[in-house]
Amino acid sequence: MGKVIEKAKITNLLDPAKSVEIEAVIDTDATMVVLPQNIVDELGLKEIRQTKVRYANNKVELKSIYGVVTIEIKGRTCNLDVLAEAEGSQPLIGQVVLEMLDLVVDPRTRTLTPNPMSPEMPMVEILIAGRRK
């Protein structure tokens, strides 16, 4: 498909004066948001926990999770935690954010767009086996 790059605004949820605009790689094979440590520090985020990360080469490392941030892409926002990588690394937006914001990657144009079935706002899908009476 090729690389998709998108602008995003990242704001510290607990200190909204701390905010940055970045260009991030959109990676539908990744799950989380990944930010370089220098951006995490600039936003004043607090470490919440650590987690194991498996990279494309199958290497596994322990990494820190920080939070909470508000992410804005294409006028849509969500709140979530981020994973910190080495200073200067490429910011990355994973599939969880795309699902929360109801954004889709157009592989033909290599762009990120709102879901055409709900262009005005994100749509949440909930599967319910049946309604109780």
C-alpha positions as a printed NumPy array, in Angstrom:
array([[  0.   ,   0.   ,   0.   ],
       [  2.846,   2.405,   0.683],
       [  3.335,   4.865,   3.495],
       [  0.455,   7.025,   4.702],
       [  1.42 ,  10.163,   6.639],
       [ -1.154,  12.288,   8.451],
       [ -1.091,  15.395,  10.646],
       [ -2.332,  14.952,  14.207],
       [ -2.686,  17.207,  17.224],
       [ -1.677,  15.582,  20.506],
       [ -2.729,  17.276,  23.763],
       [ -2.129,  16.35 ,  27.396],
       [ -5.671,  15.672,  28.673],
       [ -4.788,  16.848,  32.2  ],
       [ -2.828,  19.92 ,  31.043],
       [ -4.39 ,  21.166,  27.763],
       [ -1.836,  23.982,  27.474],
       [  0.679,  21.273,  26.542],
       [ -0.023,  20.356,  22.936],
       [  1.975,  19.467,  19.805],
       [  1.201,  18.989,  16.15 ],
       [  2.972,  16.086,  14.483],
       [  3.112,  14.156,  11.258],
       [  2.631,  10.471,  11.974],
       [  2.825,   7.28 ,   9.97 ],
       [ -0.558,   5.555,   9.826],
       [  0.098,   1.864,  10.439],
       [ -2.936,  -0.419,  10.22 ],
       [ -0.783,  -3.353,  11.412],
       [  0.024,  -1.576,  14.688],
       [ -2.432,  -1.145,  17.549],
       [ -1.308,   1.816,  19.672],
       [ -0.094,   5.359,  19.247],
       [  3.691,   5.563,  19.443],
       [  5.464,   8.834,  20.231],
       [  9.163,   9.571,  20.61 ],
       [ 10.239,  10.111,  24.22 ],
       [ 11.061,  13.797,  23.581],
       [  7.419,  14.489,  22.599],
       [  6.154,  12.522,  25.614],
       [  8.394,  14.691,  27.805],
       [  7.319,  17.924,  26.053],
       [  3.674,  17.025,  26.763],
       [  4.479,  16.332,  30.422],
       [  2.851,  12.901,  30.336],
       [  3.104,  10.542,  33.302],
       [  4.14 ,   6.909,  33.051],
       [  1.164,   4.669,  33.771],
       [  2.582,   1.18 ,  33.31 ],
       [  4.904,  -0.935,  31.21 ],
       [  4.009,  -3.444,  28.541],
       [  5.742,  -5.921,  26.261],
       [  6.069,  -4.809,  22.65 ],
       [  6.69 ,  -7.169,  19.74 ],
       [  8.304,  -5.547,  16.725],
       [  8.04 ,  -6.577,  13.066],
       [ 11.305,  -8.513,  13.417],
       [  9.724, -10.481,  16.352],
       [ 12.021,  -8.828,  18.896],
       [ 10.223,  -8.277,  22.232],
       [ 11.039,  -5.376,  24.583],
       [  9.515,  -3.833,  27.696],
       [  8.249,  -0.29 ,  26.974],
       [  6.552,   2.458,  28.984],
       [  2.949,   3.552,  28.467],
       [  2.087,   7.205,  29.212],
       [ -1.18 ,   9.049,  29.378],
       [ -3.602,  10.388,  28.888],
       [ -3.682,  12.334,  25.618],
       [ -6.357,  13.717,  23.344],
       [ -5.613,  12.96 ,  19.714],
       [ -7.235,  15.028,  16.976],
       [ -7.132,  13.909,  13.351],
       [ -9.387,  15.261,  10.595],
       [-11.442,  17.162,  13.2  ],
       [-12.204,  13.986,  15.181],
       [-10.914,  13.396,  18.711],
       [-10.38 ,  10.559,  21.164],
       [ -8.563,  10.071,  24.465],
       [ -6.067,   7.291,  25.049],
       [ -2.627,   6.268,  26.277],
       [  0.553,   6.289,  24.184],
       [  3.65 ,   4.136,  23.999],
       [  7.052,   5.861,  24.191],
       [  9.901,   4.995,  21.824],
       [ 13.411,   6.403,  21.509],
       [ 13.866,  10.155,  21.089],
       [ 13.638,  11.163,  17.438],
       [ 11.716,   8.05 ,  16.374],
       [  8.84 ,   8.373,  13.883],
       [  5.417,   9.007,  15.499],
       [  2.97 ,   6.252,  14.606],
       [ -0.825,   5.965,  14.737],
       [ -2.195,   2.434,  14.999],
       [ -5.513,   0.773,  14.24 ],
       [ -7.142,   1.419,  17.636],
       [ -7.174,   5.19 ,  16.985],
       [ -8.503,   4.677,  13.459],
       [-11.369,   2.583,  14.871],
       [-12.149,   5.115,  17.612],
       [-12.182,   8.009,  15.135],
       [-13.894,   5.965,  12.405],
       [-11.199,   6.819,   9.871],
       [-10.22 ,   4.588,   6.956],
       [ -7.101,   4.371,   4.798],
       [ -7.682,   4.672,   1.067],
       [ -4.946,   2.428,  -0.364],
       [ -5.345,   3.881,  -3.859],
       [ -4.622,   7.484,  -2.848],
       [ -2.687,   6.675,   0.35 ],
       [ -4.838,   9.07 ,   2.345],
       [ -6.819,   8.913,   5.566],
       [-10.512,   9.789,   5.269],
       [-13.637,   9.723,   7.441],
       [-15.709,   6.6  ,   6.985],
       [-17.989,   7.364,   3.995],
       [-20.908,   5.736,   5.853],
       [-20.593,   8.38 ,   8.603],
       [-18.718,  11.392,   7.222],
       [-20.019,  13.952,   9.736],
       [-18.92 ,  12.129,  12.93 ],
       [-17.46 ,   8.806,  14.102],
       [-19.871,   5.876,  14.196],
       [-19.482,   3.237,  16.894],
       [-20.49 ,  -0.292,  16.027],
       [-21.94 ,  -2.43 ,  18.809],
       [-22.991,  -6.003,  18.284],
       [-25.873,  -7.052,  20.485],
       [-27.124, -10.629,  20.407],
       [-30.631,  -9.583,  21.334],
       [-32.595,  -7.044,  23.278],
       [-34.007,  -7.837,  26.68 ],
       [-37.634,  -6.992,  27.256]])
